[in-house]
Amino acid sequence: MTPEEKQSIKNEIEQRIVKTKETIESLRKQIKPIPLDGAIGRVTRMDAIQCRSIAEANLREAEECLSLLEHALSNLDEESFGVCGKCKQQIPLERILAIPEVRLCVNCAS
């Protein structure tokens, strides 16, 4: 992998990390306790609980994605970066740019 390719991968990963952190912050703001008292109706409360559950699931997914991206960024300079973990062939640059945290080539991932 050329230094230019590594730099473009690094830039892509860093951009995705920034976006993912923004998403995480937004989701954390959405997750707030549902008041048990107050003037909201039963249906509105149920809707709020459902929206909170969805936001919590999205938050867990975003945090996992952030962890994978940070791991990929820390491994960028290692010789094994961009090499399929199963068949040991070079993963195409386009696949790495599309999914920077990828560890398997298309054939092995199937």
Helices and strands as residue ranges (DSSP letters): H 3-30, H 42-74, H 93-98, H 106-109
